[in-house]
Amino acid sequence: MPIVGFNFDKILVERKNKITGKINIKQNLGIVGIEQEKLLLGNQDKEQVLKFNFNFDVNYENIGQITVLGHVLFLDESKKIKTILEDWKKKKIDQNLTEQILNVVLFRCTVKALTLAQEVNLPPPIRLPSIEKTKK
């Protein structure tokens, strides 16, 4: 079933020190909670959706950090929603669903982190394409 919403709840970007030498950049992404929520769709009908809370971090050692908290709203049948919530309480979740949610989060957060890093003069959190001179 579809993802019907994506929101950022908190964004933190911080540059602590000057950049000297090579920097080790580490990223971390995870689902930190799942809860049921009612969402008003269309003609005054409230649909049951799952709210997947996530945390996305980019750590630049002692140079700085980017932290993004947010949530994804996921619509499905009420029976499946109950199953997902029960599985979450047991600390397990369907791998296909996890992949779908985390891919959306990773895409959106990486783009956001790229612009945030540029704003505070941190290196990009991903390797950007570049043109190199070829040898003949």
C-alpha positions in Angstrom: 0.0 0.0 0.0 1.1 3.6 -0.5 3.0 6.1 1.5 0.6 9.0 1.9 2.7 11.5 3.9 6.3 12.5 4.8 7.2 15.2 7.3 10.3 16.5 9.0 9.7 17.1 12.7 13.1 18.3 13.8 16.2 19.4 11.9 19.6 20.1 13.6 22.7 21.1 11.7 25.8 22.1 13.6 29.4 22.9 12.6 31.6 22.8 15.7 35.2 23.1 14.4 37.3 24.0 11.4 37.8 21.3 8.8 41.4 20.0 8.9 42.6 16.9 7.0 40.5 14.0 6.1 37.1 13.6 7.7 35.3 10.4 8.4 31.6 10.8 7.7 29.2 8.3 9.2 25.5 8.0 8.5 22.9 6.3 10.6 19.2 5.8 9.7 16.5 3.9 11.6 12.9 3.6 12.5 12.5 4.6 16.1 8.8 4.0 16.5 5.5 3.0 14.9 2.1 4.2 16.0 -1.4 4.2 14.6 -3.0 7.5 13.6 -6.2 8.7 12.1 -5.9 10.8 8.9 -8.6 12.8 7.2 -8.7 11.9 3.6 -11.2 13.1 1.0 -14.8 13.3 1.9 -14.6 13.6 5.7 -13.6 9.9 6.1 -10.9 9.1 8.6 -8.5 6.4 7.6 -6.3 4.5 9.9 -2.6 5.0 8.9 0.7 4.0 10.5 3.1 6.7 11.5 6.7 5.5 11.1 9.0 7.8 13.2 12.5 7.9 11.9 15.9 9.3 12.9 18.6 10.2 10.3 22.1 11.2 11.5 25.2 12.4 9.7 28.2 12.6 12.0 31.4 14.4 10.9 33.5 13.3 13.9 34.3 16.4 16.0 33.6 18.8 13.1 29.8 18.8 13.1 26.6 16.9 12.7 23.3 16.8 10.9 20.2 15.2 12.6 16.8 14.9 11.0 13.8 13.5 12.8 10.5 13.0 11.1 7.8 10.6 10.1 6.2 8.7 7.2 2.5 8.0 7.0 1.6 4.6 5.5 -1.9 3.6 4.5 -3.0 -0.1 4.4 -5.9 -2.3 5.4 -6.8 -2.2 9.1 -6.0 -5.9 9.5 -2.5 -5.4 8.1 -2.0 -2.3 10.2 -2.8 -4.4 13.4 -0.3 -7.1 12.3 2.4 -4.5 11.7 1.8 -2.9 15.1 1.9 -6.3 16.9 5.1 -7.3 15.1 6.7 -3.9 16.1 5.9 -4.7 19.8 7.9 -7.9 19.3 10.7 -5.8 17.8 10.4 -7.3 14.3 9.0 -5.8 11.1 8.4 -7.1 7.6 11.6 -6.7 5.5 9.8 -5.5 2.3 7.9 -2.8 4.3 11.1 -1.7 6.1 12.9 -1.4 2.7 10.1 0.7 1.2 9.9 3.1 4.2 13.7 3.4 4.6 14.3 4.1 0.9 11.9 7.0 1.0 13.4 8.3 4.1 17.0 7.9 2.9 16.2 9.7 -0.4 14.5 12.6 1.2 16.9 13.0 4.1 20.0 12.7 2.0 18.8 15.5 -0.3 18.0 17.6 2.8 21.3 16.8 4.4 23.1 17.8 1.2 21.6 21.3 1.3 22.1 21.7 5.1 25.7 20.7 4.8 26.2 23.4 2.1 24.6 26.0 4.3 27.1 25.6 7.2 30.1 24.7 5.0 30.3 21.0 5.9 31.4 18.5 3.2 28.6 16.8 1.4 27.4 13.7 3.2 27.5 11.7 -0.1 30.1 11.4 -2.9 29.1 13.8 -5.6 30.0 13.2 -9.3 33.0 15.0 -10.6 34.7 15.4 -14.0 38.3 14.2 -14.2 40.9 14.6 -16.8 41.5 11.4 -18.8 44.9 10.2 -19.8 45.5 9.5 -23.5 
